[in-house]
Amino acid sequence: MGHRVSYDDAAAMSEKKIPFPEGISDHGPFQRTVWIVQRAAWIVFALILVGCLLGLFGRSGPLARANLDQEGGSIEYPAISRWDAPDELKVGFSPSTSDKTLILDSRFLEIFSIENVDPPQKAISAKGGRIGYVFASDPSRPTQVILRLQGQSPGFHKFLLGIDGDVAEYSNFIFP
């Protein structure tokens, strides 16, 4: 038959420390520290992974892109990008009988180099530090323009961006 241990006996046995054999020391405190460091590293790794999925480090995800809805259309630009990596600025012009102009300032061209414009612009104008890319518009449907960009300058940047006369200052961050 088995030996029954009362609650008081079990509590007394758990408080009693069993001595280690000679030459072996207790590494319990060190092991608990290692476990705490491991759990902290797992949490940091999980946060980095969630940040990547959200687009916090550029290229894709909801935080990596910003959308601007304006009277003349919409602009989607990189809010978070990477240095020397390809990116895109997408412009959707509303249907119109007159040509539409995408306006950038010179600071934008210091931050990004424009590698390609699809479809090509009809004309380019410059006035007061602002550059206007003029595109033909279709009165029956929206026109989409894609500017393929390359990040040139790491850091936090501000620039002007807009369609026709609706221009405002926006910002982005380029990771090194």
LINVENRA-V62259 format. One record per pair of residues at least 4 apart in sequence whose C-alpha atoms are under 6 Angstrom apart, sorted by the first residue. I is the first residue (numbers start at 1). J is the second residue. Records with the same first field share a line. If there is no record, write none. Layout:
I=J + J
This chain:
51=56
52=56 + 57
54=61 + 62 + 63
55=60 + 61 + 62 + 63 + 64
56=63
58=64 + 80 + 81
60=64
64=79 + 80
65=77 + 78 + 79
66=76 + 77 + 79
67=75 + 76
68=74 + 75
69=74
70=74
72=93 + 94 + 163
73=92 + 93 + 94
74=91 + 92
75=90 + 91
76=89 + 90
77=89
79=172
80=172 + 173 + 174
81=174
82=174 + 175
83=151 + 152 + 154 + 174 + 175 + 176
84=150 + 151 + 152
85=150 + 151
86=149 + 150
87=148 + 149
88=147 + 148 + 149
89=146 + 147
90=145 + 146
91=144 + 145
92=143 + 144
93=142 + 143
94=142
95=138 + 139 + 140 + 141 + 142
96=137 + 138 + 139
97=139
99=135 + 136 + 137
100=134 + 135
101=132 + 133 + 134 + 163 + 164
102=132 + 133 + 163
103=131 + 132 + 161 + 162 + 163
104=130 + 131 + 160 + 161
105=129 + 130 + 131 + 160
106=129
107=159
108=159
109=113
111=152 + 153
112=149 + 150 + 151 + 152
113=149 + 150
114=148 + 149
115=148 + 149
116=147 + 148
117=146 + 147
118=145 + 146
121=134 + 135
122=134 + 135
123=134
124=132 + 133
125=131 + 132
126=130 + 131
154=174 + 175 + 176
155=173 + 174
156=172 + 173
157=171 + 172
158=170 + 171
159=169 + 170
160=168 + 169
161=167 + 168
162=166 + 167
